[in-house]
Amino acid sequence: PQRSEEAKAFVNAFLKRSMPKMKDEAIQDMLTRKAVVLEHYSKKKTKQKKKKTKGFTAKQRREMRLFEIEPEQQRYAIFLPLHELWKQYIRDLCHGLKPDAQPHMVQGKLLKADLHGAIVTVTKSKCPCYVGITGIILQEFKHVFKIITKEDKIKVVPKLNNVFSLETDGFISYIYGSKFQLRASERSAKKFKLKGTIDL
């Protein structure tokens, strides 16, 4: 009995300290219950907005000349190691390009692959001056390929109304430029029709 009185006095004092605004009658009413729920006010945490890092605009990139290749770097031999790396990348992507590989599977992989470093040839074009241009793709934009030829000349070839051939370990793939007017980063989600046509 003595301990129960001490416990009661302790709880009574504790409630008065914890909830000073509560009247004695209300505290006694709470003590008649088996469970006492203490009120707790948590501090609301203010969320700090994360600042998104903004990249350069297209105009700023042009002004900084980020996409321009210096004249002393415009040599075919410099980019041959890039082509070798690209061939190894395609072999890994197509699981070795074995003789029994399905052509449709290889074609589908090539259409979604990164073409920087690939050697392409313009086989058909509405403009005869583009036919026969062969070189390594240095840059791919939405509407054009920037190619360096064996003569160390950079050619800007539009995709529209041109057909490009691409050879990898004996497998020749044809790219219809009119159906290929996408940025390199957008092609991975694009569904291509394997049999395309072009008006020449």
Secondary structure by P-SEA (a helix, b strand, c coil): caaaaaaaaaaaaaaaaacccccaaaaaaaaaccbbbbbbbbcbbbbbbbbccccccaaaaaaaccccccccccccccaaaaaaaaaaaaaaaaccccccccaaaaaaaaaacccccbbbbbcccccccccccccccccccccbbbbbcccccccccccccbbbbbbcccbbbbbcccccccccccccccccccbbbbcc
